[in-house]
Amino acid sequence: MSEDLRSDGPAREVAAPGGRPADPEWLVHGDPEQVLAALDGAAGRREASAAAVYRASGHVHRDAGAQVRRQVLALDAARYGDRELARDIAEVPVGRETEGPWVVRWATGSGLDSRLRYALPAPDEVGAVATAVVEDRGLAVAGCKDGTLHWWDLTTGRDLGKAVTGHTGAVRALTTVVLDGRPLAATSGYEGTVRVWDLDEGELAGSFRVGDDEWVTLLAAQSVEGRPVVVGAGTDGVVRVWDPAALTRGDELLTIRTGTVSALATATRRGRPIALTGHSEGVVRTWDLITGQELGARSDHAEEPPAVTDGEMRLCVTLELNATTHVLATDPASECALALSADSYEVRIADLATGEEVGEPVPAGSVETAAVRVLHGRPAALVGYAGRMPVQVWDLSTLRHLCLPLVGHEATVRGVATAVVKGRCLAVTGGDDGSVRVWDLDGERGTGDLPAGRARPVQKFAVAVVDGRSVVVTADPDGLRILDLDDGGQIGEPLTGQTGAVDLLSVGTVQGRPTLIMRDRAETVRMWDLATREQLHGRSTTEYASSSIQFFAAREDRFVAVTHTGRVWDLTTSAWIGLEPRQNGVRALALETLAGRDVIVTGDGSHHVHLCDLATGEPLGPPLTGHTGDVRAGAAAVLDGRVVVATGGDDATVRVWDATTGQQTGVYVFPAGVKAVAVAPDGRLVVGFGSDIAVLAHR
């Protein structure tokens, strides 16, 4: 419950367990665990929409107060296109405040997926994930870059525990086993110790030692003669098998000298437990986990068919050619005859029953992780990628997508895992965006009313006035689009011509015309007259394409470039304007003309925001404080006769200050880091967060 419910008030009534899933007051004030439990029974379009909205950013508002929850829920309702629900949520009273100072008008929804059950917050980048199922209870387990281990209930999303692993740096590898009905997790880091954790008690159960100068880089689990074991591969070229039931002894059950291992998996062959190890040039070797004997090495150069099968299951292994196998996935719990493997160049699918590849290799050098599972009766693989690519679900027998990609992660996905809990097939993913996400793979994407035509991830945006109409110009992978600021509708056809992603985008008035300037990552600069949609010219000179340029801006009827130090370069005269701001490590965020003075809004490593006079470089008052992360974007404008500054950053907030007094006048929380902020001519706030944009109006 939020702090607001500690006092008497109408919120106590709506927070009762009998609240309806579509009741906005219950969504804002209700206990999150009770709300999430009730959402499983959502029926009808409105309740289904409310369920998708509530789950979209649960990692942000679950443990927050009612005021933050109201903001985030209203925003996500707008992202789903449910403006009625967004309005109703924004009007829910919170404490003595009847309405929030800002209300969302509309937003894009490219980062939404209604199959998401929970987005679970992690304190740092997630390096590995695993699942454990004990009877009908499932756990999601994650190891983080800060060396901590976290686990949650897969059904309710409840945080069940946290441990500081004691590893030197990040948790590098993670696996789980179930011993006598108790879920255990084994972790390794950048030292020679594997630690085993009792997830019921939340305590260290014991550890295995490798050596002072070596460490375990890969972990897997298997059952050997009826008991669960942990299998580890280290930098010393040895695969070790440990018995978690004999932690006090700490000796290996088995030691296998395999040579350098780059990928590890376990499975069963003819009823015997085996380990699969991936090596350089695509070689995959198979080892008996009882005797330690090698059962045969396989590579794409092998003449004999690499089929491995028995009456109970078919083994999934990886075959590679002239590159190191870095992804090796198996599903020992099913009769999966197909395998996915990845190196730095491509993904291959092999049918091990016939020894033949299925289809042609798929170019996909960015694969980071994969998991194999039979889904909807088809052999499937969940594949996580580097960058901001969604997790894809492949049908391994056809090399086609089994369902739409899982959209939501904002950075590289480092780990994927699956589990079946109460008959539902769930996926767990985690990565560099610091979140662990739980997906219902039996669900259908599309619940809710996603805005049509605006599902593309936004890379950059700018605001402008074209023919008296306030617009937002957005850059996405398919081109530059002009959207109506009032309703988000697209105006005309996209402007095309960029090569790759857009990294700079600005709009200004040049020679009396609304003009757009854009630079893509190929360092090609293009300009358009937004009224006529004619391309003016493009240049790829040092002045335009230098990586030191932070953004373009219009000043005195021409474009200028602002560098990362805050210096302003006139692109027409090729000369510096004014002086460099007298601060260390500044980031230029905006260039505005306020009360007749050219002002640069900057941020620095202390998370402070500074206003500097362009001509002198002198600060205009004390720094503006409040952000808890790096400041990535900012804008300044005159609203209601007062100079205001709006900034956003990695702490996923937009903060608004009165520039004259330095007083913070508002804060709005977003589901992802804020990368761009602009103030429209009519005072509305346009915010770029994650891969979406939102338009907010002050009441």
C-alpha positions, 0 to 999 in steps of 0.5 A: 500500500502507498503511504497515502492509505495510512490515513482515513479517506475514500481510497481505503474503500476502493483498495479492497480486494473486491475492486474491479480490474477496470476501476481506475481508483482501485488500480491507483490505490490498490495493493499491487499484489491483490491487483495483479492477482485479480487481473488474471481474471480480466474479462472484456475489452476494458478489463483486458486493456486495464490489465495490459496497462497495469502490467506494462510498467509494473517494475516502475510503479509496483513499489512506488507511491500512489502519485507515481503510480497514477502518472505511470498508469495514465501514461501507459494507458495513452501508450495503449491508445486507451485515452478514456482510461488515461483520463480517468486514471489522471483524475484519481485523487491522491492525498490532498492533491485532486489532480496531477500538474501534468496530464498526458495527451497521447503517446506512442506504444512501440515498446508495449507487449500485452504478453508481458506479465511482470517487468521486475526491477533489478539494481543493475545490468542482468547477466544471467537468468534461470528458472526453477519449478517446485511442484506448482511453484515457479521461480525466476532467478537473476544474477546482476553485474553488481554481484547480487542474486535476486529471485521472484515468484513467477506466478505473482511477481513477488520479490522473494529474496536477494543475496550479495554473492560475494563474487568479484564483480558480476555474476557471470554464470547461473543455474538452478537445481531442485534438491529434496523439494528445495530450489537451489541456485549456483552462481560463479563470478570472476574468481575460482568459487562456485556458490550455492544458494538456498532460495527458500531460506535466502542463505548461502548453502555452501560453495565449491572451489576451483582455484585462485587463478582460474574461474568458472565461466559456464554453469549447467544442471543435470540429474545423475543417477537420480540426484541433481548435479551442477556442471561447470566449465572453467578457464582451465579447460576442465569440466567439473561435476559437483553434488549440491547434496554434499556441500560440506565435502566440496569435492568434485564427483567428476573432473573432465579435461576438455580443453577450452570451453566456450559453450556448455549444455547438458542432456540425456542420451540413451538414459545416460546424462551427458555434457556438451561442450562447444569449442573453437571452429565449431567443434562440439564434444559429448561427455558421459557425466558418469564415466567422464569418457568422451562419446564423440566430437562433432563438427561440420567437417565430420563425415558421419551423421551427428544424429544422437537419439534414443527412445525417450528423447532426442539430443539437441546439440550445436554444430559450427563451421570455422568459428567459436560456438558461443551459444549452445542450447538443449532441452533435456526435458523434451524430445527435441530433435532440433538444435540452435547454435550461434557463432559470431556470424550466423545461426544454424539449425540442425536435425540431429535425428538425420544429421542434416541442417534445417534450411540455410544458415541465418545471418545473425551475428548479434545473438547473445543467448538462447533457450529451447522449448516445445511451444504450442506443439512445435520445437521452438527457440527463444533468441536474445540479441545484442542492442535493442532488438526484441527477443524472437521466438523461432519455430526450429522446424521451419526457421520462421517466427512461431509468434511475434517478437517479445518487445520491451527490453531497451538494451542487450538481452543477456539471458533467457529461460523458460518454465511451465507453471500451472500449465502455462509456458512462461519465458524469463528474460534479462539484460543490460536495461536492468530489468527481468521480464516474465512473459506468457508465451501462451498469450496473444500479443495485441490485447488493448488498443494500441494506436494504429500506425505508430508502433515504430520505435522512435530514434529522435524527434523535434517539434516545429510549427508548419503552416500554423500547425504544431507538429512533432517530427520523428525519426524511426528506422523507416524514415522521418514522419511528421505527426500532428501534436494534437492527436499524433496522427501522421501528416503526409508520407514519410521523408526518406533518404537517411542511411541507418539510424538517425543520431541528430535531428533538429528543426529551426526557422532558416530564411523564414522557412521551417527547416529540418536538419538531420545527421545519420550514423553514416555521417550524412547530413540532409536538410528539408523544407518542412512546408514544401517537403523538398530536400535542400542539400546535404553535406558530409564535412568535418563541420557537420559530421564531427562526432563532437557535435551534440546537436544542431540548433537554429540561431539568427536565421541559420543553423549552428552546431553545439559540441559536447563541451558546450561550444557553439560552431556557426555552420555558415561562417565556420567560426566559433560563437561566444565562449566555452562554458566554464565548467568541466565535463559538461554536456550541451542539452539545449540552445534557447533564446530567453529574454533576449539572451542566448542561453545554453542548458547543460548537464555535468557528471554531478547530475546538476543542470546549468544555464550559461550565457552563450556570449560570456560562458558565465552561469546564470544562477546556481545549478539546478539539482534533483536528478539522480542519474546522468542528464541526457536532454533538456529544453528551456522556454517562456511559459506564462511569462516565466522562464522554465527549464525541463530536463530528463535523464537516466533516472527516468524522470522529467523535472521542471524548474523555474529558471529565475528562482531555481525552484523545482515546480514539477516532476514526472516519472517515466517507464524508461530513461528519458533521452529527449525533451522539447517544449512545444510553442504552446507550452506542451512538453514532448518527451522521448523515453525508451523507444517512445514519445509522449505529449504532456500538457500542464493543467 
